[in-house]
Amino acid sequence: MIKADIVKQISRETGVEAVTVSAVVEESMEQVRAAQIRKENVYLRGFGTFLIKSRKEKKGRDIMKNTTIVIPAHDIPAFKPSPAFQRLLRKK
């Protein structure tokens, strides 16, 4: 499913114009993105949490040059589904 499919589905089920739904979906995604950039978690009750995970510095290998490299500490975005969402997924 792509974003356009989500917009069509919401528009069909709510009767709201697709242009309006698209603007709301876009702004929702922008707010989640902005919160993640500020290193804030986003909690959506019954759906899940968009969170930032910190990765420690570690050693890795450059297999092309056969050398050891240092991968710096960094943050990555992640999603953790809520327990209710996980139960729904297990039923199917």
All heavy atoms as an XYZ file, in Angstrom:
732
protein
N       0.845     -1.173      0.000
C       0.000      0.000      0.000
C       0.892      1.238      0.000
O       1.854      1.308      0.762
C      -0.911     -0.025      1.232
C      -1.824      1.153      1.354
S      -2.951      1.026      2.755
C      -4.437      0.567      1.924
N       0.579      2.183     -0.832
C       1.334      3.430     -0.897
C       0.494      4.568     -0.323
O      -0.706      4.398     -0.052
C       1.784      3.739     -2.342
C       0.576      3.925     -3.272
C       2.711      2.651     -2.859
C       0.939      4.386     -4.669
N       1.128      5.726     -0.151
C       0.450      6.866      0.456
C      -0.830      7.236     -0.293
O      -1.858      7.535      0.329
C       1.410      8.058      0.510
C       0.877      9.205      1.289
C       1.843     10.352      1.515
C       3.052     10.368      0.691
N       3.866     11.587      0.835
N      -0.798      7.199     -1.619
C      -1.986      7.540     -2.417
C      -3.134      6.574     -2.110
O      -4.306      6.985     -2.052
C      -1.654      7.514     -3.900
N      -2.815      5.305     -1.891
C      -3.847      4.321     -1.538
C      -4.464      4.630     -0.180
O      -5.666      4.498      0.018
C      -3.268      2.904     -1.523
C      -2.790      2.439     -2.890
O      -3.307      2.949     -3.907
O      -1.890      1.571     -2.926
N      -3.623      5.044      0.751
C      -4.117      5.408      2.085
C      -5.058      6.602      1.983
O      -6.141      6.604      2.571
C      -2.937      5.718      3.034
C      -2.133      4.440      3.302
C      -3.427      6.339      4.337
C      -0.827      4.671      4.022
N      -4.662      7.606      1.211
C      -5.493      8.801      1.035
C      -6.830      8.423      0.405
O      -7.890      8.863      0.874
C      -4.750      9.869      0.188
C      -5.687     10.987     -0.223
C      -3.559     10.416      0.949
N      -6.816      7.607     -0.637
C      -8.064      7.181     -1.297
C      -8.966      6.432     -0.330
O     -10.179      6.660     -0.289
C      -7.749      6.275     -2.492
C      -7.229      6.995     -3.695
C      -6.963      5.984     -4.809
C      -6.062      6.549     -5.877
N      -5.665      5.541     -6.864
N      -8.386      5.519      0.435
C      -9.163      4.707      1.379
C      -9.811      5.585      2.447
O     -11.005      5.447      2.732
C      -8.261      3.651      2.022
C      -8.982      2.666      2.893
C      -9.812      1.675      2.108
O      -9.562      1.428      0.933
N     -10.806      1.116      2.746
N      -9.042      6.492      3.035
C      -9.592      7.378      4.066
C     -10.678      8.268      3.473
O     -11.738      8.457      4.070
C      -8.473      8.227      4.715
C      -7.530      7.333      5.509
C      -9.069      9.313      5.608
C      -6.285      8.036      6.012
N     -10.432      8.789      2.281
C     -11.411      9.652      1.615
C     -12.710      8.895      1.364
O     -13.806      9.414      1.599
C     -10.826     10.173      0.304
O     -11.754     10.984     -0.355
N     -12.588      7.667      0.894
C     -13.762      6.840      0.608
C     -14.554      6.537      1.876
O     -15.781      6.609      1.896
C     -13.294      5.528     -0.051
C     -14.293      4.914     -0.985
C     -13.779      3.663     -1.693
N     -12.533      3.908     -2.427
C     -11.414      3.197     -2.301
N     -11.357      2.185     -1.466
N     -10.338      3.481     -2.993
N     -13.842      6.201      2.960
C     -14.519      5.793      4.194
C     -15.086      6.959      4.997
O     -16.047      6.779      5.734
C     -13.564      4.973      5.063
C     -13.264      3.610      4.457
C     -12.376      2.754      5.340
O     -12.198      3.072      6.533
O     -11.866      1.742      4.825
N     -14.501      8.137      4.855
C     -14.969      9.283      5.648
C     -15.819     10.259      4.863
O     -16.522     11.074      5.461
C     -13.774     10.058      6.238
O     -12.980     10.585      5.165
C     -12.936      9.197      7.157
N     -15.728     10.219      3.545
C     -16.464     11.165      2.723
C     -15.796     12.525      2.618
O     -16.359     13.462      2.064
N     -14.581     12.650      3.139
C     -13.829     13.903      3.059
C     -13.069     13.909      1.730
O     -12.598     12.877      1.271
C     -12.842     14.018      4.254
C     -12.005     15.273      4.160
C     -13.605     13.970      5.572
N     -12.948     15.082      1.136
C     -12.259     15.197     -0.151
C     -10.826     14.684     -0.048
O     -10.148     14.887      0.956
C     -12.228     16.652     -0.606
C     -13.576     17.213     -0.974
C     -13.465     18.664     -1.424
O     -12.339     19.139     -1.674
O     -14.518     19.304     -1.508
N     -10.366     14.050     -1.122
C      -9.019     13.477     -1.154
C      -7.947     14.542     -0.958
O      -6.909     14.275     -0.340
C      -8.797     12.727     -2.462
N      -8.181     15.745     -1.450
C      -7.198     16.827     -1.302
C      -7.010     17.163      0.176
O      -5.885     17.339      0.657
C      -7.650     18.082     -2.091
C      -6.724     19.244     -1.833
C      -7.742     17.773     -3.573
N      -8.096     17.218      0.905
C      -8.036     17.516      2.341
C      -7.362     16.382      3.096
O      -6.504     16.622      3.949
C      -9.456     17.750      2.900
O     -10.091     18.768      2.134
C      -9.413     18.144      4.362
N      -7.749     15.153      2.782
C      -7.146     13.982      3.430
C      -5.648     13.951      3.152
O      -4.845     13.701      4.052
C      -7.816     12.673      2.953
C      -7.071     11.456      3.481
C      -9.276     12.633      3.381
N      -5.258     14.234      1.916
C      -3.845     14.238      1.545
C      -3.071     15.262      2.364
O      -1.964     14.979      2.843
C      -3.697     14.527      0.057
O      -2.345     14.532     -0.307
N      -3.639     16.438      2.552
C      -2.970     17.474      3.337
C      -2.794     17.033      4.790
O      -1.736     17.261      5.395
C      -3.768     18.773      3.273
N      -3.807     16.378      5.345
C      -3.728     15.908      6.733
C      -2.686     14.797      6.864
O      -1.880     14.794      7.801
C      -5.115     15.437      7.232
C      -5.002     14.749      8.575
C      -6.071     16.613      7.304
N      -2.686     13.858      5.935
C      -1.709     12.766      5.966
C      -0.291     13.324      5.836
O       0.610     12.935      6.596
C      -2.008     11.725      4.858
C      -0.861     10.741      4.704
C      -3.303     10.983      5.152
N      -0.085     14.234      4.902
C       1.237     14.847      4.710
C       1.696     15.566      5.971
O       2.845     15.417      6.391
C       1.213     15.835      3.543
C       1.212     15.210      2.190
C       2.542     14.560      1.834
O       3.603     14.957      2.384
O       2.511     13.640      1.009
N       0.813     16.346      6.579
C       1.186     17.097      7.778
C       1.443     16.156      8.954
O       2.357     16.399      9.760
C       0.116     18.121      8.143
C       0.502     19.035      9.280
C       1.779     19.833      9.040
O       2.114     20.127      7.875
O       2.458     20.167     10.039
N       0.671     15.076      9.060
C       0.909     14.086     10.116
C       2.303     13.486      9.986
O       3.042     13.378     10.967
C      -0.129     12.969     10.051
O      -1.420     13.467     10.250
N       2.653     13.109      8.765
C       3.977     12.532      8.535
C       5.067     13.559      8.806
O       6.120     13.216      9.357
C       4.068     11.983      7.111
C       3.196     10.770      6.925
S       3.160      9.987      5.314
C       4.243     10.862      4.294
N       4.835     14.798      8.444
C       5.823     15.851      8.683
C       6.036     16.069     10.181
O       7.163     16.281     10.632
C       5.393     17.156      8.012
C       6.377     18.293      8.174
C       7.779     17.955      7.690
O       7.924     17.279      6.641
O       8.754     18.355      8.372
N       4.954     16.016     10.960
C       5.076     16.197     12.407
C       5.843     15.043     13.049
O       6.649     15.258     13.961
C       3.693     16.346     13.052
C       3.002     17.648     12.700
C       3.819     18.861     13.092
O       4.400     18.924     14.170
N       3.883     19.833     12.202
N       5.606     13.817     12.596
C       6.357     12.665     13.098
C       7.835     12.839     12.732
O       8.725     12.648     13.562
C       5.805     11.331     12.540
C       6.735     10.172     12.875
C       4.404     11.071     13.076
N       8.102     13.212     11.486
C       9.476     13.412     11.021
C      10.171     14.500     11.841
O      11.312     14.324     12.289
C       9.458     13.791      9.540
C      10.807     13.850      8.882
C      10.722     14.212      7.405
N       9.896     13.285      6.645
C       8.788     13.608      5.977
N       8.364     14.858      5.937
N       8.103     12.695      5.320
N       9.496     15.614     12.068
C      10.087     16.719     12.826
C      10.385     16.306     14.267
O      11.441     16.652     14.822
C       9.153     17.930     12.797
N       9.484     15.565     14.881
C       9.711     15.088     16.249
C      10.909     14.152     16.298
O      11.739     14.231     17.222
C       8.463     14.383     16.776
N      11.046     13.294     15.317
C      12.175     12.370     15.274
C      13.487     13.123     15.101
O      14.486     12.775     15.713
C      12.001     11.366     14.124
C      10.794     10.460     14.302
C      11.128      9.223     15.091
O      11.628      8.269     14.542
N      10.862      9.244     16.374
N      13.481     14.164     14.283
C      14.686     14.978     14.094
C      15.069     15.656     15.411
O      16.254     15.790     15.726
C      14.475     16.002     12.963
C      14.417     15.264     11.620
C      15.564     17.071     12.958
C      13.955     16.112     10.447
N      14.064     16.042     16.207
C      14.319     16.648     17.523
C      14.632     15.587     18.576
O      14.787     15.890     19.746
C      13.103     17.451     17.987
C      12.813     18.689     17.188
C      11.726     19.550     17.818
N      10.507     18.826     18.139
C       9.437     18.722     17.338
N       9.457     19.302     16.147
N       8.375     18.053     17.719
N      14.713     14.322     18.143
C      14.989     13.165     19.018
C      13.888     12.942     20.051
O      14.134     12.544     21.180
C      16.354     13.294     19.678
C      17.494     13.351     18.687
C      18.815     13.346     19.384
C      19.970     13.632     18.478
N      20.212     12.775     17.407
N      12.644     13.195     19.638
C      11.482     12.949     20.489
C      10.748     11.718     19.980
O      10.628     11.509     18.776
C      10.515     14.133     20.434
C      11.063     15.408     21.001
C      10.100     16.571     20.829
O       8.968     16.370     20.327
O      10.479     17.691     21.184
N      10.247     10.917     20.901
C       9.421      9.776     20.525
C       8.003     10.242     20.244
O       7.538     11.228     20.815
C       9.403      8.729     21.637
C      10.771      8.101     21.849
O      11.608      8.106     20.960
N      10.996      7.570     23.025
N       7.303      9.530     19.368
C       5.914      9.845     19.036
C       5.071      8.634     19.431
O       5.273      7.536     18.915
C       5.751     10.147     17.527
C       4.296     10.416     17.194
C       6.627     11.311     17.120
N       4.146      8.831     20.367
C       3.312      7.755     20.889
C       1.911      7.848     20.290
O       1.234      8.862     20.475
C       3.216      7.849     22.415
C       4.564      7.831     23.101
C       5.185      9.022     23.479
C       5.220      6.634     23.351
C       6.421      9.015     24.095
C       6.462      6.617     23.974
C       7.056      7.810     24.344
O       8.279      7.804     24.946
N       1.481      6.831     19.586
C       0.128      6.771     19.040
C      -0.581      5.587     19.707
O      -0.381      4.432     19.325
C       0.168      6.607     17.513
C       0.903      7.707     16.752
C       0.996      7.367     15.275
C       0.212      9.036     16.946
N      -1.381      5.900     20.712
C      -2.038      4.869     21.517
C      -2.834      3.914     20.630
O      -3.589      4.319     19.768
C      -2.965      5.515     22.542
C      -3.514      4.540     23.558
C      -4.314      5.250     24.619
N      -3.549      6.264     25.323
C      -2.817      6.033     26.411
N      -2.740      4.829     26.908
N      -2.162      7.003     26.996
N      -2.628      2.620     20.850
C      -3.325      1.595     20.090
C      -2.664      1.261     18.765
O      -3.025      0.303     18.099
N      -1.671      2.051     18.354
C      -0.971      1.808     17.096
C       0.487      1.459     17.336
O       0.956      0.397     16.941
C      -1.085      3.036     16.189
C      -0.452      2.841     14.834
C      -1.008      1.984     13.904
C       0.713      3.509     14.500
C      -0.422      1.792     12.663
C       1.295      3.335     13.266
C       0.728      2.465     12.340
N       1.208      2.361     17.991
C       2.609      2.087     18.273
C       3.391      3.351     18.556
O       2.825      4.437     18.677
N       4.704      3.189     18.651
C       5.593      4.286     18.981
C       6.676      4.412     17.923
O       7.320      3.428     17.564
C       6.259      4.040     20.352
O       5.240      3.862     21.332
C       7.153      5.192     20.749
N       6.847      5.636     17.435
C       7.988      5.953     16.583
C       9.057      6.455     17.541
O       8.846      7.448     18.237
C       7.629      7.041     15.570
C       6.627      6.586     14.546
C       5.272      6.795     14.749
C       7.031      5.944     13.392
C       4.333      6.383     13.811
C       6.107      5.523     12.452
C       4.759      5.740     12.659
N      10.182      5.766     17.605
C      11.209      6.148     18.552
C      12.569      6.255     17.890
O      12.761      5.841     16.757
C      11.258      5.189     19.735
C      11.101      3.696     19.480
C      12.426      3.027     19.352
C      10.316      3.103     20.619
N      13.496      6.842     18.640
C      14.873      6.988     18.185
C      15.724      6.023     19.001
O      15.679      6.039     20.228
C      15.374      8.440     18.394
C      14.580      9.414     17.554
C      16.861      8.543     18.095
C      14.786      9.264     16.067
N      16.460      5.169     18.307
C      17.373      4.248     18.975
C      18.798      4.741     18.759
O      19.165      5.147     17.660
C      17.244      2.836     18.401
C      15.960      2.151     18.768
C      15.970      0.714     18.318
C      14.716      0.007     18.791
N      14.743     -1.417     18.438
N      19.576      4.701     19.826
C      20.974      5.114     19.745
C      21.851      3.896     19.540
O      21.701      2.896     20.237
C      21.394      5.831     21.026
O      20.647      7.010     21.176
N      22.744      3.989     18.590
C      23.703      2.927     18.325
C      25.073      3.404     18.811
O      25.490      4.518     18.513
C      23.789      2.608     16.830
C      22.486      2.123     16.245
C      22.218      0.714     16.715
N      21.055      0.179     16.012
C      20.134     -0.548     16.584
N      20.219     -0.819     17.867
N      19.126     -1.000     15.897
N      25.769      2.546     19.562
C      27.089      2.890     20.060
C      28.116      2.796     18.944
O      27.892      2.140     17.926
C      27.482      1.944     21.190
C      26.625      2.066     22.424
C      27.076      1.095     23.479
C      26.172      1.199     24.699
N      26.542      0.218     25.729
N      29.242      3.431     19.163
C      30.354      3.311     18.230
C      30.810      1.854     18.213
O      30.819      1.180     19.241
C      31.506      4.212     18.697
C      32.694      4.190     17.775
C      33.788      5.115     18.263
O      33.632      6.335     18.088
O      34.777      4.608     18.824
N      31.163      1.370     17.036
C      31.622     -0.019     16.949
C      32.637     -0.164     15.822
O      32.779      0.709     14.972
C      30.453     -0.965     16.728
C      29.729     -0.780     15.413
C      28.574     -1.768     15.290
C      27.866     -1.592     13.953
N      26.776     -2.546     13.795
N      33.338     -1.287     15.856
C      34.309     -1.584     14.810
C      33.647     -2.428     13.739
O      32.829     -3.299     14.033
C      35.505     -2.333     15.386
C      36.347     -1.491     16.313
C      37.531     -2.261     16.822
C      38.317     -1.406     17.801
N      39.418     -2.159     18.389
N      33.994     -2.160     12.517
C      33.470     -2.925     11.388
C      34.599     -3.254     10.438
O      35.761     -2.916     10.677
N      34.269     -3.920      9.336
C      35.276     -4.306      8.355
C      34.922     -3.720      6.999
O      33.773     -3.769      6.576
C      35.350     -5.826      8.208
C      35.687     -6.589      9.443
C      37.133     -6.744      9.766
N      37.935     -7.191      8.655
C      39.239     -6.974      8.576
N      39.856     -6.312      9.525
N      39.926     -7.405      7.561
N      35.919     -3.176      6.328
C      35.779     -2.792      4.928
C      36.308     -3.989      4.143
O      37.513     -4.188      4.019
C      36.587     -1.530      4.632
C      36.445     -1.075      3.189
O      35.963     -1.859      2.349
O      36.821      0.070      2.907
N      35.397     -4.813      3.635
C      35.825     -6.061      2.991
C      36.526     -5.823      1.664
O      37.300     -6.669      1.214
C      34.643     -7.049      2.822
C      33.540     -6.447      1.980
C      34.124     -7.473      4.183
C      32.444     -7.428      1.636
N      36.284     -4.683      1.040
C      36.958     -4.379     -0.226
C      38.449     -4.096      0.002
O      39.285     -4.497     -0.794
C      36.302     -3.177     -0.915
C      34.849     -3.407     -1.304
S      34.650     -4.683     -2.546
C      35.132     -3.770     -3.988
N      38.752     -3.395      1.095
C      40.146     -3.032      1.388
C      40.762     -3.928      2.452
O      41.946     -3.802      2.759
C      40.225     -1.577      1.854
C      39.795     -0.579      0.798
C      39.869      0.823      1.341
C      39.382      1.819      0.302
N      39.339      3.182      0.843
N      39.944     -4.819      3.047
C      40.375     -5.714      4.110
C      40.995     -4.929      5.276
O      42.081     -5.238      5.744
C      41.349     -6.774      3.580
C      41.491     -7.914      4.564
O      40.585     -8.187      5.351
N      42.638     -8.570      4.551
N      40.268     -3.893      5.718
C      40.728     -3.087      6.839
C      39.619     -2.957      7.869
O      38.444     -3.172      7.582
C      41.138     -1.667      6.380
O      40.010     -1.050      5.751
C      42.306     -1.708      5.415
N      40.026     -2.597      9.074
C      39.068     -2.347     10.147
C      38.698     -0.865     10.113
O      39.563     -0.014      9.958
C      39.684     -2.701     11.510
O      40.056     -4.083     11.500
C      38.703     -2.466     12.637
N      37.403     -0.590     10.265
C      36.945      0.797     10.301
C      36.135      1.013     11.569
O      35.644      0.056     12.176
C      36.086      1.157      9.060
C      34.859      0.244      8.963
C      36.913      1.098      7.794
C      33.870      0.641      7.884
N      36.023      2.258     11.968
C      35.221      2.609     13.137
C      33.915      3.221     12.634
O      33.923      4.180     11.878
C      35.969      3.593     14.052
C      35.073      4.040     15.197
C      37.238      2.958     14.586
N      32.828      2.616     13.045
C      31.502      3.147     12.705
C      31.089      4.033     13.881
O      30.952      3.547     15.011
C      30.490      2.014     12.485
C      30.975      1.109     11.352
C      29.104      2.571     12.205
C      30.212     -0.182     11.212
N      30.928      5.328     13.661
C      30.632      6.240     14.772
C      29.258      5.982     15.386
O      28.378      5.390     14.749
C      30.688      7.623     14.129
C      30.540      7.405     12.677
C      30.992      6.010     12.380
N      29.092      6.448     16.610
C      27.791      6.358     17.274
C      26.789      7.174     16.456
O      27.120      8.206     15.894
C      27.890      6.905     18.687
N      25.561      6.654     16.366
C      24.541      7.352     15.590
C      23.153      6.939     16.068
O      22.997      5.950     16.779
C      24.689      7.064     14.095
C      24.596      5.622     13.741
N      25.633      4.725     13.933
C      23.581      4.901     13.220
C      25.255      3.522     13.541
N      24.008      3.587     13.112
N      22.161      7.731     15.697
C      20.770      7.448     16.042
C      20.038      6.955     14.803
O      20.325      7.393     13.688
C      20.073      8.709     16.559
C      20.665      9.202     17.862
O      21.153      8.374     18.649
O      20.641     10.427     18.100
N      19.087      6.043     15.019
C      18.269      5.547     13.918
C      16.797      5.595     14.321
O      16.464      5.387     15.487
C      18.645      4.110     13.492
C      18.468      3.126     14.648
C      20.056      4.047     12.949
C      18.524      1.674     14.238
N      15.904      5.877     13.371
C      14.477      5.839     13.679
C      13.996      4.388     13.726
O      14.518      3.532     13.015
C      13.838      6.600     12.520
C      14.803      6.465     11.401
C      16.160      6.348     12.019
N      13.014      4.129     14.565
C      12.461      2.779     14.684
C      10.966      2.881     14.991
O      10.472      3.927     15.404
C      13.177      2.010     15.788
N      10.269      1.778     14.778
C       8.846      1.712     15.106
C       8.604      0.487     15.965
O       9.080     -0.602     15.662
C       7.996      1.613     13.838
C       6.532      1.440     14.127
C       5.770      2.496     14.583
C       5.920      0.202     13.968
C       4.416      2.336     14.874
C       4.572      0.031     14.242
C       3.822      1.103     14.696
N       7.863      0.683     17.052
C       7.499     -0.425     17.937
C       5.979     -0.488     17.996
O       5.332      0.431     18.506
C       8.067     -0.200     19.336
C       7.730     -1.329     20.285
C       8.291     -1.059     21.654
C       7.865     -2.178     22.597
N       8.190     -1.876     23.979
N       5.374     -1.556     17.450
C       3.913     -1.650     17.485
C       3.396     -1.828     18.915
O       4.074     -2.408     19.762
C       3.601     -2.876     16.635
C       4.880     -3.590     16.432
C       5.997     -2.673     16.769
N       2.188     -1.335     19.156
C       1.579     -1.477     20.474
C       1.195     -2.937     20.700
O       1.050     -3.712     19.748
C       0.327     -0.600     20.572
O      -0.705     -1.148     19.774
N       1.009     -3.333     21.949
C       0.580     -4.708     22.218
C      -0.737     -5.060     21.517
O      -0.899     -6.180     21.013
C       0.417     -4.741     23.739
C       1.364     -3.690     24.236
C       1.325     -2.615     23.187
N      -1.680     -4.112     21.458
C      -2.960     -4.370     20.779
C      -2.726     -4.627     19.295
O      -3.335     -5.525     18.704
C      -3.899     -3.179     20.970
N      -1.852     -3.856     18.679
C      -1.519     -4.024     17.267
C      -0.840     -5.376     17.053
O      -1.156     -6.104     16.104
C      -0.611     -2.868     16.840
C      -0.326     -2.791     15.360
C      -1.005     -3.546     14.424
C       0.656     -1.927     14.898
C      -0.728     -3.443     13.073
C       0.944     -1.814     13.550
C       0.244     -2.592     12.636
N       0.057     -5.746     17.936
C       0.748     -7.030     17.823
C      -0.237     -8.192     17.921
O      -0.120     -9.173     17.185
C       1.821     -7.153     18.894
C       3.012     -6.271     18.632
C       4.069     -6.382     19.709
O       3.861     -7.018     20.750
N       5.211     -5.753     19.492
N      -1.217     -8.076     18.817
C      -2.225     -9.150     18.937
C      -3.007     -9.299     17.644
O      -3.302    -10.408     17.198
C      -3.171     -8.863     20.103
C      -2.592     -9.223     21.457
C      -3.652     -9.179     22.544
N      -4.231     -7.850     22.724
C      -3.709     -6.901     23.493
N      -2.577     -7.114     24.152
N      -4.313     -5.734     23.616
N      -3.363     -8.166     17.026
C      -4.099     -8.208     15.748
C      -3.273     -8.885     14.657
O      -3.791     -9.644     13.843
C      -4.489     -6.813     15.301
C      -5.592     -6.137     16.106
C      -5.736     -4.674     15.678
C      -6.904     -6.879     15.944
N      -1.969     -8.608     14.647
C      -1.102     -9.212     13.637
C      -0.967    -10.713     13.846
O      -0.880    -11.469     12.872
C       0.286     -8.557     13.671
C       0.350     -7.121     13.163
C       1.739     -6.546     13.388
C      -0.027     -7.051     11.702
N      -0.929    -11.150     15.086
C      -0.793    -12.589     15.371
C      -2.028    -13.386     14.990
O      -1.938    -14.562     14.690
C      -0.486    -12.801     16.858
C       0.967    -12.605     17.163
C       1.285    -13.040     18.571
N       2.056    -11.958     19.171
C       1.717    -11.286     20.243
N       0.632    -11.567     20.905
N       2.452    -10.299     20.678
N      -3.200    -12.749     15.009
C      -4.446    -13.436     14.697
C      -4.540    -13.790     13.224
O      -5.266    -14.689     12.842
C      -5.650    -12.592     15.090
C      -5.854    -12.513     16.579
C      -7.082    -11.689     16.906
C      -7.267    -11.603     18.414
N      -8.442    -10.819     18.763
N      -3.829    -13.085     12.352
C      -3.960    -13.303     10.918
C      -2.914    -14.226     10.383
O      -1.913    -14.486     10.770
C      -3.932    -11.977     10.182
C      -5.137    -11.163     10.570
C      -5.279     -9.938      9.722
C      -6.549     -9.231     10.132
N      -7.049     -8.336      9.228
